[in-house]
């Protein structure tokens, strides 16, 4: 008797592996876009795919800016209280 094969549920996948692949695809699109005319149909199509990647990452992580670089700079100053 053959062993029953269980199909995977809709949330049974390697989330980190998927996010890594999406990050690579997003980065490749952004790099390719640099050689495109800004208002061309190809550039607008790349923008649309990048937006969909961002939306998919939001659904997976709950963070709308998951792939966006975080701002860097000095941390906020702590105020010194004088007595």
N, C-alpha and C positions, 0 to 999 in steps of 0.2 A: 504494500500500500504506500503510495507516494505521500510525502509530508505535505500538508496544506501550506500554501504560500500566502502569507498575510500581506495585503497591500498596505503601503504607507499612508498614513493620514495626511491631511493638508498641512500640518505644522511639523511633520517629521522630516527635517532636512538640516544640514549643517549651516546654521545661520551665519556664523563667522566666515565660512568658506564662500557663501553667497555674497556677503557684504564685501569681501575682498575682491571677488570677480567684478562686482558692480563698481567698486572704486577704480579698478584698472580700466574698465570700459569708459568710465566718466573721464578719467585722466587722458585716455587716448583721444576721446572726442574733443576735449578742450585743446589738446596739442594740435590736432588736425584743423580745428577751427581757426587757428592762428594763420594758416595759409589760405583761408577762404575769404572771399569778399564779404564784408560784414552784413550786407543786406540781401545776400544771395539766397536762393531757395535752399541750397545745400547747408548754408550756415544756419538758417532758420530751422531746418530739419534737425541739425545737430543740437540746437538749443532745446527743441522739443524732446529729444531723447534724453538729454541731460536733466531736464525738468522731470521726466517720468522716472528716471533713476533716483532723483532726490525724493520724489513722492513715495516710491517703493521703499527706500531706506527709512522714510518717516513711518511708514506702516510697520516695518520690522522693529524699529528702535524707539519710536515715539519722539525722536529728535529731528525736527525739520531741517536742521543745518548739520546733519551728521557728517557729511563729506566736506563741509566748508572749513577752511582754515580758521582757527580761532585767533582772535586778535592777540597780539603780543605787545608787551610794553611793561612799564613798571607797575607794580601793584599799587592800589590806592593807599594814600598816606593815612597813617593812624593818627588821630588827633590826640595830643598830649593834654591831659587835664591838669591844671594848676590849682592848688588848694589855697 
